Every structure is written in structure tokens, then in C-alpha cells.
């Protein structure tokens, strides 16, 4: 190798990079601490960007539908009005769910309390019949009692006696809650600023990318960014629509066959269905627990109804509403959900499906491109070989 100025600069860069990696590996705890500190600083703005991305999906539709034929003078009011309408709709949906679910949960708890008091003696008698040959176990089961008043008194006594010990923990929890609420509102304000000036922000980011990277890299970055935006938007919109359809189906079917708590379970299934694949089963487990206190036979009917509706949703609704929008085969959806849940919990499930779809699309395009290049090279080599043989024969 010639030790030119350019090569010496590359060697120094490689040595410096190796030293930095080695130093980071030795002091990995300090490195992680720095990353945690940096994440704590930028978390509010990352949350604001996520909120802006989610709110932009309905806001874009509202702006396109309501303000499509407005004059140029009034178009400057389209963006803030669309944002206000979007925020009002989101707040209305959340308030509606709270007003529907909270009173229903209160009445459900009262009914469950009464049902549990009547249900416990039946279980106790059946257990005594099962263990009738063992007198010691029968005596222990007979001495068991279920009294909600005693349970509530024990909970209140625990809170009163442990108030002094829990004071510091309560203060820390209250501080964390206040800090979280403040961070959410700051993120929401940041999201509103991003949404009102998204074109200008996008133009500035485009100029920065073009100034920092070569033209070929700029094209790839813009393509990947657009692919991520389209995939995530399609996934979020499709997942919300699919959850709404599934919750409505449960409410209608349970009302028709007269199962208890149709509205509560319909809303619960709709919310848990936002978690891909496994979410609806969480709603099924909670719903079956609520209904079994009323009637075990109705709980069995509910489980059968759930399985039937889940098959309809999985085979007809989800592939058309969500699966087709992200273009990801079912096996990769399952892999994305598994990896995402193990790394980031519920948020990982929601993030990793569209992220895996983007990676899958890029790998597929790269594979097809490489195969096409190899096919062209093979055809060119096949065309050149007869000409070479002919020239050799003439010689």
C-alpha cells in the first residue's frame, strides 16, 4: 500500500474507531448511562413525533375531504381547522369510551360482588363432595368463607396501617405521574407545532439530507422514508379500523343472543384488538371471567362465539383491512409480534409489524434486483460465447 496522504488518513480513522469501540466495550456501563441520559432528554420530542404521526393520519383525510374545494385565501385556515377537528374527535372518542366503560365497570363490580357471594357456596359444596373421602380437607373447605365486607375492611386496614411506610413511595409515584403528564402535554404541544408546519419541516429535512449525503444516497434515504411512512400509516389506520369492526361485531352478536355485558365486552375487545394477533384473546379471557360469574353456560357460549368471530375476522377482515395494507406474509407477522413483544412489550408489537414489513420489502426488492442482474450477465455471457468460438475457428 502506498502511504499517501489519503491512505494515512483512512488508517488513522480506522485506528481511532477501533480505540473508541474498545473503550466503549470496557466502560459499557457508563456508555449505557450516557444513552439513558440522552434518551431522557429526547424522549418528550420522540413522543411528540409519534403523536404527530398518528394524528396526521385522520387530519390528512379531514383536510382532503372538507377543504378540497376551498379558495386559496381560505386554504391557510384549512390546516389549523383540520388539526382542531382531529383533536376534538380524538378527545370525543376517549371521553365516549370512558363514559361508556367506567359506569359499566362500576355496575359490573357490584353485580360481580353479589354473584361471587352466591357463587362461592356452590363451589364450596362441589369441592366438599369431591373430597368427601378426606375429612381433613373437607373441614378446611368448610371453614372457608367469602365476605366482601371483610375483604374491603382488610384492604382499608392495610392502607391505613401501611400509610406511613408507603408515604415515600406514594410521593415518588405522584412525582412520576406529574412528570409523565407534563411530558405528555409538552409532547402534544410539540406535535401540534409539527403538524401545523409539516411541509416546511419536511422541506428543511430534505435540504439537510441533500447537503449531507451524495445524490445516490439521498434517493435511497427518501425512498426508505416514504416507504416507512406509507407502511406505518396503512398499518395504524388498518389496525384501528379492524379493531372497530371486531368490537362492533361482538356488541351486535352478543346483544342478539342475549349474553351479558355486550357493550363493555365489545369496547374491551375493540381496545385489546389494537394489539396484533394476541390482543383479542385478552379481551376474550376477561369477558369469559365476567360472564362465568353470571352463568358458566353463557361463558361457554361466549367462548364459542368468540372463536367463530375470530375465525371470520382472521380469515376475511384482517387480511383485507390490515394484511393487504402492509404486504407482509402471516409467518413474518407472527415473527414480528414475537420479537417485538420480547424487546418492547405491547409497543414492540405495534412497531415491529410495519418495521418488519419495510425490511421485508427492501430485502425482496434487493433480491429481485440481484437476480435480474445475474440473469442479464448470464444472457450476455451466452451471447458472447458463440462469437468467441466463431472468431477462434476463423483464426
C-alpha positions in Angstrom: 0.0 0.0 0.0 1.3 3.4 -0.9 1.4 5.7 2.2 -0.3 8.6 0.5 -2.0 11.3 2.5 -5.4 9.8 1.8 -4.4 6.3 2.9 -2.8 7.6 6.1 -6.0 9.5 6.9 -8.0 6.3 6.4 -5.6 4.3 8.6 -5.8 6.9 11.4 -9.6 6.9 11.1 -9.7 3.1 11.5 -7.3 3.2 14.5 -9.4 5.9 16.2 -12.6 4.0 15.5 -11.1 0.8 17.0 -9.9 2.6 20.1 -13.3 4.2 20.6 -15.1 0.8 20.3 -12.6 -0.8 22.7 -13.0 2.0 25.2 -16.8 1.8 24.9 -16.7 -2.0 25.5 -14.6 -1.6 28.6 -16.8 1.2 30.0 -20.1 -0.2 28.7 -22.0 0.8 31.9 -21.0 4.4 31.5 -21.9 4.3 27.8 -25.4 2.9 28.7 -25.7 5.6 31.3 -25.0 8.3 28.8 -27.5 6.8 26.3 -30.2 6.7 29.1 -29.5 10.3 29.9 -29.7 11.3 26.3 -32.9 9.3 25.9 -34.5 11.1 28.9 -33.8 14.4 27.2 -35.2 13.5 23.7 -38.0 11.2 24.9 -40.6 14.0 25.0 -39.8 15.1 21.5 -39.8 11.4 20.2 -43.2 11.0 21.9 -44.3 14.3 20.2 -43.2 12.9 16.9 -45.1 9.7 17.4 -48.3 11.6 18.4 -47.9 13.9 15.4 -47.5 10.9 13.1 -50.7 9.2 14.4 -52.7 12.4 14.4 -51.6 13.2 10.9 -53.5 10.2 9.5 -57.0 11.4 10.3 -56.0 15.1 9.9 -54.8 14.4 6.4 -58.1 12.8 5.5 -60.2 15.6 7.1 -58.2 18.2 5.3 -58.6 16.5 2.0 -62.3 15.9 2.4 -63.5 19.1 4.0 -61.2 21.7 2.5 -60.6 20.3 -1.0 -62.6 22.9 -2.9 -61.8 26.0 -0.8 -60.3 29.1 -2.3 -56.6 30.0 -1.9 -57.4 32.7 0.6 -59.2 30.2 2.9 -56.7 27.4 2.4 -54.5 28.9 5.1 -57.2 28.2 7.6 -57.5 24.5 6.5 -54.5 23.2 8.4 -55.4 24.7 11.9 -59.1 23.8 11.5 -58.2 20.3 10.5 -56.0 19.9 13.5 -58.6 21.3 15.8 -61.3 18.9 14.4 -58.9 16.0 14.8 -58.1 16.8 18.4 -61.8 17.2 19.1 -62.6 13.8 17.5 -59.8 12.1 19.5 -60.9 13.7 22.8 -64.6 12.8 22.0 -63.7 9.1 21.3 -61.7 8.9 24.5 -64.4 10.6 26.6 -67.1 8.4 25.0 -65.2 5.3 25.8 -64.6 6.5 29.4 -68.3 7.4 29.9 -69.4 4.1 28.5 -66.9 1.8 30.2 -66.5 3.4 33.7 -70.2 3.3 34.7 -70.5 -0.2 33.2 -67.4 -1.3 35.2 -68.9 0.1 38.4 -72.2 -1.7 37.9 -70.3 -4.8 36.9 -68.3 -4.8 40.1 -71.5 -4.5 42.1 -73.1 -7.4 40.3 -69.9 -9.5 40.5 -69.8 -8.9 44.2 -73.3 -10.2 44.7 -72.8 -13.1 42.2 -69.5 -14.1 43.9 -71.2 -14.3 47.3 -73.8 -16.6 45.8 -71.3 -18.5 43.6 -68.8 -19.3 46.3 -71.1 -21.7 48.3 -71.8 -23.7 45.2 -68.1 -24.2 44.5 -67.6 -25.0 48.2 -70.3 -27.7 48.2 -68.9 -29.2 45.0 -65.4 -29.3 46.4 -66.6 -30.9 49.6 -68.3 -33.7 47.5 -65.1 -34.2 45.5 -63.0 -34.6 48.8 -65.7 -36.4 50.8 -63.3 -39.2 51.5 -60.7 -36.9 53.1 -62.2 -35.4 56.3 -59.3 -33.0 56.9 -59.6 -31.4 53.5 -63.5 -31.2 53.9 -63.1 -29.5 57.2 -60.7 -27.0 55.8 -63.0 -26.2 52.8 -66.0 -25.9 55.1 -64.2 -23.3 57.3 -63.5 -21.1 54.2 -65.8 -18.1 53.9 -66.2 -15.3 51.3 -67.4 -12.0 52.6 -66.8 -8.9 50.5 -67.3 -6.6 53.6 -64.4 -8.3 55.3 -62.2 -8.1 52.2 -62.9 -4.3 51.9 -62.2 -3.8 55.6 -58.9 -5.7 55.3 -57.9 -3.6 52.3 -58.8 -0.3 54.1 -56.9 -1.5 57.3 -53.9 -2.4 55.2 -53.8 1.0 53.6 -54.3 2.8 57.0 -51.6 0.8 58.8 -49.1 1.0 55.9 -49.7 4.6 55.1 -46.6 5.7 56.9 -44.4 3.2 55.2 -45.9 3.9 51.8 -45.7 7.7 52.1 -42.3 8.0 50.5 -43.3 5.5 47.8 -46.6 7.4 47.2 -44.7 10.7 46.9 -42.3 9.2 44.3 -45.2 7.7 42.4 -47.1 11.0 42.5 -43.9 12.8 41.3 -43.6 10.3 38.4 -47.2 10.7 37.4 -47.0 14.5 37.4 -43.8 14.3 35.4 -45.4 11.9 32.9 -48.4 14.2 32.5 -46.2 17.2 32.0 -44.1 15.3 29.4 -47.3 14.2 27.6 -48.6 17.8 27.3 -45.2 19.1 26.1 -45.1 16.3 23.6 -48.7 17.2 22.5 -47.8 20.9 22.0 -44.7 19.8 20.1 -46.8 17.5 17.9 -49.2 20.4 17.1 -46.3 22.6 16.0 -45.0 19.8 13.8 -48.4 19.2 12.2 -49.1 22.9 11.5 -45.7 23.3 9.7 -45.1 19.8 8.4 -44.4 20.9 4.8 -41.8 23.4 5.9 -40.2 20.9 8.3 -40.1 18.2 5.5 -38.5 20.7 3.2 -35.8 21.6 5.7 -35.1 17.9 6.4 -34.9 17.3 2.6 -32.4 20.2 2.2 -30.3 18.9 5.2 -30.2 15.4 3.7 -29.2 16.7 0.3 -26.4 18.8 1.8 -25.0 15.9 3.9 -25.2 12.9 1.6 -24.4 12.2 -2.1 -27.2 12.2 -4.6 -27.4 8.4 -4.8 -27.7 8.0 -1.1 -30.3 10.8 -0.9 -32.6 8.9 -3.4 -32.3 5.8 -1.2 -33.0 7.7 2.1 -36.0 9.4 0.6 -37.4 6.1 -0.8 -37.0 4.3 2.5 -38.5 7.2 4.4 -41.6 7.3 2.1 -41.9 3.5 2.4 -41.8 3.7 6.2 -44.3 6.5 6.3 -46.8 4.7 3.9 -46.4 1.4 5.7 -46.8 2.7 9.2 -49.8 4.9 8.2 -51.5 2.0 6.5 -50.9 -0.3 9.4 -52.2 2.2 12.1 -55.3 3.0 10.0 -56.0 -0.6 9.2 -55.5 -1.8 12.8 -57.9 0.8 14.2 -60.5 0.0 11.6 -60.1 -3.7 12.2 -60.5 -3.2 16.0 -63.6 -1.1 15.5 -65.2 -3.7 13.2 -64.4 -6.5 15.6 -65.7 -4.7 18.6 -68.9 -3.8 16.8 -69.4 -7.4 15.7 -69.1 -8.6 19.3 -71.6 -6.0 20.5 -74.2 -6.9 17.9 -73.8 -10.7 18.2 -73.8 -10.6 22.0 -76.9 -8.4 22.0 -78.7 -10.7 19.6 -78.0 -13.9 21.5 -78.6 -12.1 24.9 -75.2 -12.5 26.5 -74.4 -10.3 29.5 -72.2 -7.1 29.3 -72.3 -6.7 25.4 -71.3 -3.1 25.4 -68.5 -3.5 28.0 -67.0 -6.6 26.3 -67.4 -5.0 22.8 -65.4 -2.0 23.8 -62.9 -4.1 25.7 -62.4 -6.4 22.7 -62.0 -3.4 20.4 -59.3 -1.9 22.5 -57.4 -5.1 23.1 -57.7 -5.9 19.4 -55.3 -3.0 18.7 -52.6 -5.5 19.9 -52.0 -7.7 16.9 -52.8 -11.4 17.0 -52.9 -11.9 20.8 -54.9 -8.8 21.8 -58.4 -10.1 21.1 -57.7 -13.2 23.2 -57.0 -11.0 26.2 -60.5 -9.5 25.8 -61.9 -13.0 25.5 -60.3 -14.1 28.8 -61.6 -11.0 30.6 -65.0 -11.3 29.1 -65.3 -15.0 29.9 -64.3 -14.3 33.5 -67.0 -11.6 33.8 -69.7 -13.9 32.3 -68.8 -17.0 34.2 -69.8 -15.3 37.4 -73.3 -14.9 35.9 -73.6 -18.2 34.2 -70.9 -20.8 33.3 -73.1 -22.0 30.3 -73.3 -18.5 28.9 -69.5 -18.2 29.4 -69.1 -21.3 27.3 -71.4 -19.8 24.6 -69.4 -16.6 24.7 -66.1 -18.6 24.1 -67.7 -20.4 21.2 -69.0 -17.1 19.8 -65.5 -15.6 20.2 -63.8 -18.4 18.3 -66.3 -18.2 15.4 -66.0 -14.4 15.2 -62.2 -14.7 15.5 -62.1 -17.1 12.5 -64.3 -14.7 10.5 -62.1 -11.8 11.5 -58.8 -13.6 10.9 -59.7 -15.1 7.5 -61.8 -12.3 5.9 -61.4 -9.0 7.7 -57.8 -8.8 8.9 -56.1 -9.9 5.6 -58.1 -7.3 3.6 -58.0 -4.4 6.1 -54.5 -4.8 7.6 -52.6 -7.6 5.9 -53.1 -6.3 2.4 -52.1 -2.8 3.5 -48.6 -3.8 4.8 -48.0 -6.7 2.4 -46.4 -9.0 5.0 -46.9 -12.8 5.0 -48.5 -14.2 8.1 -45.4 -16.1 9.2 -43.4 -12.8 9.3 -46.3 -11.1 11.2 -46.0 -13.8 13.9 -42.2 -13.4 14.0 -42.5 -9.6 14.3 -45.0 -9.8 17.1 -42.9 -12.4 19.0 -39.7 -10.4 18.7 -41.4 -7.0 19.3 -43.2 -8.2 22.5 -40.0 -9.7 23.9 -38.0 -6.5 23.3 -40.5 -3.7 23.9 -43.8 -5.3 25.1 -47.1 -4.1 23.6 -45.4 -1.1 22.0 -42.9 -3.5 20.3 -45.8 -5.5 18.8 -47.2 -2.3 17.2 -43.9 -1.1 16.0 -42.2 -4.3 14.7 -45.0 -5.4 12.3 -44.7 -2.3 10.0 -41.0 -2.2 10.6 -40.6 -5.8 9.5 -42.8 -5.1 6.5 -40.4 -2.3 5.5 -37.4 -4.6 5.9 -39.2 -7.4 4.1 -40.0 -5.1 1.1 -36.4 -3.8 0.9 -34.9 -7.3 1.0 -37.4 -8.5 -1.6 -36.6 -5.6 -3.9 -32.8 -6.2 -3.4 -33.2 -9.9 -4.1 -35.2 -9.3 -7.3 -32.7 -6.7 -8.5 -29.7 -9.0 -7.9 -31.4 -11.9 -9.6 -32.2 -9.7 -12.6 -28.6 -8.5 -12.8 -27.3 -12.1 -12.7 -29.8 -13.1 -15.3 -28.6 -10.3 -17.6 -25.0 -11.2 -17.0 -25.7 -14.8 -17.9 -27.5 -13.8 -21.1 -24.7 -11.5 -22.1 -22.1 -14.3 -21.5 -24.2 -16.7 -23.5 -24.3 -14.2 -26.4 -20.6 -13.6 -26.3 -19.5 -17.2 -26.2 -20.7 -18.1 -29.8 -19.0 -15.1 -31.2 -15.7 -16.0 -29.4 -15.9 -19.6 -30.8 -16.6 -18.3 -34.3 -13.5 -15.9 -34.2 -11.3 -18.8 -32.9 -12.5 -21.0 -35.8 -11.8 -18.3 -38.3 -8.3 -17.9 -36.9 
